[in-house]
Amino acid sequence: MQRKYVLLATTLLLTLLNLKAQQEIEISKDAILQKVLENNYTLKISEQNYKAAKAEFNQTNSILLPNISVSHSGISTNNPLMAFGSKLNQEILTAADFNPELLNDPDKIENFTTKIEVLQPIFNADGIYMRKAAKAKMTAMELQTGRTKDAIKLEVAKAYMQLQLAYKAVEVLEKAKETAFESKKIADNNFKQGYMQKSDVLSVEVYVTEVENQLLSAISNVQNASDYIHFLMGEDLNQTLKPSTTLVSEVNLDVYNNQISNNRPDIEAMEKSTDAFQNMYKASKMSYLPTLNAFGSYQLYDDKILSGNASGYLVGAQLSWNLFEGFKRIGKTQKSKAELDKASLSLDEYKSKSNLEFNKSKRQLKDAENSMRLTKLAVEQSEEALRIRTNRFKQGLEKSSDLLISETQYLQKQLEYLQTVFNYNFTKEYVKFLTN
């Protein structure tokens, strides 16, 4: 009965492996990165944030460019003042209209007015600094978009290495399965010859089942890694991806000499954000100054719609000075100053945290390098121990439990080594990201 279950599990596993092999699509890291840069949702959202900031900056053109409006209105009235003024604007006033009876009780009159108005800002000190603040914010968003792109590239590298790791794990577990089946054959022969007890044979069969379960889980991890890469590429597909390169250790000693640069896009973005708050504070203080605007209008009058037999214009300038708004303007200035101080402190904190993270990552990179070297040695030692015990087991000189311990240890050390290689490669990429 136990053998029947093992055979069923093996058949199922082979079916899954064949199906997986049929659906696999080989892909390189560069091909993934190209699609990600074109279709990734996070990058698209970041680009829209930049466009929104650019649109806010474009709105500040209003402090430099004129405001032009056109309107057309019509009235019908017998109001003495409005009727007299309408005739005057239409240039149809006669001497008879000065008759007191007509002035006091005029006939109904229609008046249609087409009006073109222009308002031109001349001096607006707070608006100038508001414009500078909007430009600094736009630049900060542009820099942050660039940093988001760097972060996505790092995520692509990590996802690709996870896919490599998953395939390597499948490869190791497939070999472990072959070794486990070979041990089972030996155990069955020894049992038939009376060299082994039934309980020992069952222990070997249990180990075979455990390895197959781990293999099934590893195959699922391959699909999970593939699905995540599809997500990064903005695709809704269920295809299994296969890396064109395998997972190998890439030791690079030069990375230890890297240092954080103040030109890193996210740091520059924080500095630009601080500049924005600086200009907002200056704008609040400049709101105490007067503003100067020029204005002008041109009017067309007639008693018929969309006509203009009479016309007139008006030009002028206005100097306005809002001396006191209760405590509103003072409170706004105080708030701007507090936000500026907060931004400055946040910038210092961010730089400090970045250095802290960088130093921590460099130590983690060194630890990962040491761990990778020691784990590789442990793999070699456990492989030799397994070889010796397998030979002794074939001769009936070794217990099955001891052999299973060696096989389990060798499998664990192989998987552990793959994980240390992944940890080192990713930590190295992360250090590069921090110093980019």
C-alpha positions in Angstrom: 0.0 0.0 0.0 2.8 2.4 0.9 4.5 1.7 -2.4 1.3 2.4 -4.2 1.2 5.9 -2.6 4.8 6.5 -3.5 4.1 5.5 -7.1 1.1 7.8 -7.3 3.0 10.7 -5.9 5.8 10.1 -8.4 3.4 10.0 -11.3 1.8 13.2 -10.2 5.2 14.9 -9.8 6.3 13.8 -13.2 3.1 15.1 -14.7 3.6 18.5 -13.1 7.2 18.6 -14.2 6.3 17.8 -17.8 3.5 20.4 -17.8 5.9 23.0 -16.3 8.5 22.3 -19.0 5.9 22.8 -21.7 4.8 26.2 -20.5 8.3 27.6 -19.6 9.4 30.8 -21.4 13.1 31.6 -21.2 13.7 35.3 -20.5 16.7 37.5 -19.7 17.0 40.1 -17.0 17.5 42.9 -19.6 14.3 41.8 -21.4 12.4 41.9 -18.1 13.8 45.3 -17.2 12.9 46.8 -20.6 9.2 45.7 -20.2 9.2 46.9 -16.6 10.4 50.4 -17.6 7.7 50.5 -20.2 4.7 49.1 -18.3 5.3 49.1 -14.6 2.3 50.5 -12.6 4.5 52.2 -9.9 6.6 54.0 -12.5 3.5 55.2 -14.4 2.0 56.5 -11.1 5.3 58.3 -10.3 5.3 59.9 -13.8 1.7 61.1 -13.2 2.8 62.6 -9.9 5.5 64.5 -11.7 3.0 65.7 -14.4 0.7 66.9 -11.7 3.6 68.9 -10.1 4.5 70.3 -13.5 0.9 71.4 -14.0 0.9 73.2 -10.6 4.1 75.0 -11.7 2.4 76.0 -15.0 -0.5 77.5 -13.0 2.0 80.0 -11.6 2.4 81.5 -15.1 -0.6 83.6 -14.1 1.6 86.0 -12.1 3.4 86.9 -15.4 0.8 86.5 -18.1 -2.4 88.6 -18.6 -5.8 87.4 -17.7 -8.1 87.9 -20.7 -11.9 87.5 -20.6 -14.7 88.1 -23.1 -18.4 88.5 -22.2 -21.6 89.4 -23.9 -24.7 90.5 -21.9 -28.1 92.0 -22.7 -30.7 93.9 -20.7 -34.1 95.3 -21.2 -35.1 98.2 -18.8 -37.1 101.3 -18.2 -35.1 102.3 -15.2 -34.4 106.0 -15.6 -30.7 105.8 -14.8 -30.1 102.6 -16.7 -32.1 103.7 -19.8 -30.3 107.1 -20.0 -26.9 105.4 -19.5 -27.7 102.7 -22.2 -28.6 105.4 -24.7 -25.4 107.2 -23.8 -23.3 104.1 -24.3 -25.1 103.4 -27.7 -24.4 107.0 -28.8 -28.0 107.5 -29.7 -28.8 110.2 -27.1 -30.6 113.3 -28.5 -31.7 116.7 -27.1 -35.3 115.3 -26.8 -34.0 112.7 -24.3 -33.3 115.5 -21.8 -37.0 116.2 -21.5 -37.7 115.8 -17.7 -40.8 113.7 -18.5 -38.7 111.2 -20.6 -35.9 111.3 -18.0 -38.2 110.4 -15.2 -40.4 108.0 -17.1 -38.4 106.6 -20.1 -39.6 104.1 -22.6 -38.3 100.5 -22.4 -34.9 100.1 -24.0 -32.7 97.1 -24.9 -28.9 97.2 -24.5 -26.4 94.5 -25.6 -22.8 94.8 -24.4 -19.8 92.9 -25.7 -16.9 93.4 -23.3 -13.2 92.4 -23.6 -11.2 92.7 -20.3 -7.5 92.4 -19.7 -5.8 92.2 -16.2 -2.0 92.3 -16.3 0.0 91.6 -13.1 2.9 94.0 -12.7 4.3 93.5 -9.3 3.4 90.5 -7.0 6.2 89.6 -4.7 4.6 86.7 -2.9 3.5 85.3 -6.2 7.1 85.2 -7.5 8.2 83.1 -4.5 5.1 80.9 -4.8 6.3 80.2 -8.4 9.8 79.4 -7.2 8.3 77.0 -4.6 6.2 75.3 -7.3 9.3 74.9 -9.5 11.3 73.4 -6.6 8.4 71.0 -5.9 8.3 70.0 -9.6 12.1 69.4 -9.6 11.8 67.3 -6.5 9.1 65.1 -8.1 11.2 64.7 -11.2 14.2 63.5 -9.0 11.9 61.3 -7.0 10.6 59.7 -10.2 14.2 58.9 -11.1 14.8 57.4 -7.7 11.6 55.3 -8.1 13.0 54.0 -11.3 16.2 53.0 -9.5 14.2 51.2 -6.8 12.2 49.4 -9.5 15.4 48.3 -11.1 16.6 46.9 -7.8 13.3 45.1 -7.4 13.7 43.6 -10.8 17.1 42.3 -9.9 15.7 40.8 -6.7 12.8 39.2 -8.5 15.1 37.7 -11.1 17.4 36.3 -8.5 14.4 34.9 -6.7 13.4 33.1 -9.9 17.0 31.8 -10.3 16.9 30.6 -6.7 13.6 28.8 -7.2 14.9 27.0 -10.2 18.2 26.1 -8.4 16.1 24.7 -5.5 14.1 22.6 -7.9 17.3 21.3 -9.5 18.8 20.4 -6.1 15.6 18.7 -4.9 15.3 16.7 -8.1 18.8 15.3 -7.5 17.9 14.7 -3.9 14.8 12.8 -5.1 17.0 10.6 -7.3 19.4 9.9 -4.4 16.4 9.1 -2.1 15.0 6.6 -4.6 18.4 5.0 -5.0 18.6 4.7 -1.2 15.1 3.1 -1.2 16.2 0.5 -3.8 19.1 -0.4 -1.6 16.9 -0.6 1.4 14.4 -2.9 -0.4 17.2 -5.2 -1.4 18.7 -5.3 2.1 15.3 -6.0 3.5 14.8 -8.9 1.1 18.1 -10.3 2.1 17.3 -10.0 5.7 19.8 -7.2 6.5 17.3 -4.6 7.3 14.1 -4.3 9.3 10.7 -3.2 7.9 10.7 0.0 10.1 14.0 1.1 8.5 12.5 0.6 5.0 9.5 2.7 6.0 11.8 5.5 7.3 13.4 5.6 3.9 10.0 5.8 2.2 9.0 8.6 4.5 12.1 10.5 3.6 11.3 10.0 -0.1 7.9 11.5 0.4 9.3 14.5 2.3 11.7 15.2 -0.5 8.9 15.0 -3.1 6.8 17.4 -1.0 9.6 19.9 -0.9 10.0 19.5 -4.6 6.4 20.3 -5.2 6.7 23.4 -3.0 9.8 24.5 -4.9 7.9 24.2 -8.2 5.2 26.4 -6.7 7.9 28.9 -5.8 8.9 29.0 -9.4 5.4 29.9 -10.4 5.1 32.5 -7.6 8.4 34.2 -8.7 7.1 34.1 -12.4 3.8 35.7 -11.4 5.6 38.5 -9.5 7.8 39.3 -12.5 4.7 39.4 -14.7 3.2 41.9 -12.2 6.3 44.1 -12.3 6.1 44.0 -16.1 2.5 45.1 -16.0 1.3 41.8 -17.5 -1.7 39.6 -16.4 -0.3 36.3 -17.6 0.1 32.9 -16.0 3.1 31.7 -18.0 6.1 30.2 -16.2 9.3 32.2 -16.8 12.7 30.6 -16.8 15.9 32.7 -16.3 18.4 32.7 -19.1 21.2 32.7 -16.6 21.7 30.6 -13.5 22.2 31.7 -9.9 26.0 32.0 -9.2 28.0 34.0 -6.6 29.3 37.2 -7.9 31.9 38.5 -5.4 32.8 42.1 -5.9 35.3 43.7 -3.5 35.1 47.1 -5.1 31.6 47.7 -3.7 33.0 48.0 -0.2 34.7 51.3 -1.3 31.4 52.9 -2.3 30.2 55.9 -0.4 26.8 57.7 -0.3 26.7 60.8 -2.5 24.7 63.9 -1.8 23.8 63.8 -5.5 21.7 60.7 -5.0 18.3 61.6 -6.5 16.2 61.0 -3.3 18.5 63.2 -1.3 18.4 65.9 -3.9 14.6 65.6 -3.9 14.5 66.1 -0.2 16.7 69.2 -0.6 14.5 70.6 -3.3 11.4 70.0 -1.1 13.2 72.0 1.6 13.8 74.8 -1.0 10.1 74.7 -1.8 9.2 75.3 1.9 11.9 78.0 2.1 10.2 79.9 -0.8 6.8 79.3 0.7 8.0 81.0 3.9 9.4 83.9 1.9 6.1 84.2 0.0 4.3 84.5 3.3 6.5 87.3 4.4 6.2 89.1 1.0 2.5 89.1 1.3 2.9 92.2 3.5 4.0 94.2 0.4 1.6 96.0 -1.9 0.6 94.5 -5.3 0.4 96.4 -8.6 -1.8 95.4 -11.5 -2.8 97.0 -14.8 -6.2 96.6 -16.2 -8.1 97.5 -19.4 -11.4 96.8 -21.1 -13.0 97.5 -24.5 -16.8 97.6 -24.8 -19.2 97.4 -27.8 -22.8 98.6 -27.3 -26.0 98.2 -29.4 -29.7 97.6 -29.1 -29.3 94.5 -31.2 -27.7 91.2 -30.1 -24.1 90.6 -31.2 -23.8 94.0 -32.8 -21.6 97.0 -31.8 -22.3 100.3 -33.5 -20.9 102.1 -30.4 -17.7 101.4 -28.5 -15.6 102.6 -25.6 -12.5 101.6 -23.7 -11.1 101.9 -20.2 -7.5 101.5 -19.0 -5.9 102.0 -15.6 -3.7 100.6 -12.9 -4.3 99.6 -9.3 -1.9 99.6 -6.4 -3.4 97.7 -3.5 -2.0 97.1 0.0 -3.8 94.8 2.4 -2.5 96.2 5.7 -4.2 93.9 8.2 -6.2 90.7 8.0 -6.8 90.1 11.6 -4.3 87.4 12.6 -4.7 85.3 9.5 -1.6 86.4 7.6 0.6 86.4 10.8 -0.5 82.8 11.6 0.1 81.7 8.0 3.7 83.1 8.2 4.3 81.3 11.5 3.0 78.0 9.9 5.3 78.4 6.9 8.2 78.9 9.2 7.4 75.8 11.2 7.0 73.8 8.0 10.4 75.0 6.8 12.0 74.0 10.1 10.3 70.6 9.9 11.6 70.1 6.3 15.1 71.0 7.3 15.1 68.6 10.2 13.5 65.9 8.0 16.4 66.3 5.5 19.0 66.0 8.2 17.2 62.9 9.6 17.0 61.4 6.2 20.7 61.8 5.5 21.5 60.4 8.9 19.3 57.4 8.3 20.8 56.8 4.9 24.3 56.7 6.3 23.0 54.3 9.1 21.4 52.0 6.5 24.5 52.2 4.3 26.9 51.2 7.1 24.5 48.4 8.2 24.2 47.1 4.6 28.0 47.0 4.2 28.3 44.9 7.3 25.5 42.7 6.1 27.4 42.3 2.8 30.5 41.2 4.6 28.5 38.8 6.8 26.8 37.4 3.6 30.2 36.9 2.0 31.5 35.0 5.0 28.4 33.0 5.4 28.5 32.0 1.7 32.1 30.8 2.0 31.5 28.8 5.1 28.2 27.3 3.8 30.0 26.2 0.6 32.5 24.4 2.8 29.7 22.8 4.8 28.2 21.6 1.5 31.4 19.9 0.5 31.8 18.3 3.9 28.3 17.0 4.1 28.6 15.7 0.5 31.7 13.7 1.4 30.0 12.4 4.6 27.0 11.3 2.5 29.3 9.5 0.0 31.0 7.5 2.8 27.8 6.6 4.5 26.2 5.6 1.2 29.0 3.2 0.4 28.9 1.7 3.9 25.1 1.4 3.6 25.4 -0.5 0.4 27.6 -3.0 2.2 25.2 -3.2 5.1 27.6 -1.5 7.5 25.5 1.6 8.2 22.1 2.1 9.7 19.4 3.6 7.5 18.7 6.3 10.1 22.3 7.5 9.9 22.1 7.5 6.1 18.9 9.5 6.2 20.5 12.0 8.5 23.4 12.5 6.1 21.1 12.9 3.1 18.9 15.4 5.0 21.9 17.4 6.1 23.4 17.4 2.6 20.1 18.6 1.1 19.7 21.3 3.8 23.2 22.6 3.3 22.7 22.8 -0.5 19.5 24.8 -0.1 21.2 26.9 2.6 24.1 27.6 0.3 21.7 28.8 -2.5 20.1 31.1 0.0 23.4 32.6 1.1 24.3 33.2 -2.6 21.0 35.0 -3.1 21.6 37.0 0.1 25.0 38.1 -1.0 24.0 39.0 -4.5 21.0 41.0 -3.4 22.9 42.8 -0.6 25.5 43.8 -3.1 22.9 45.2 -5.4 21.3 47.0 -2.4 24.6 48.6 -1.5 25.0 49.8 -5.0 21.5 51.2 -4.9 22.3 53.1 -1.7 25.4 54.7 -3.3 23.9 55.4 -6.7 
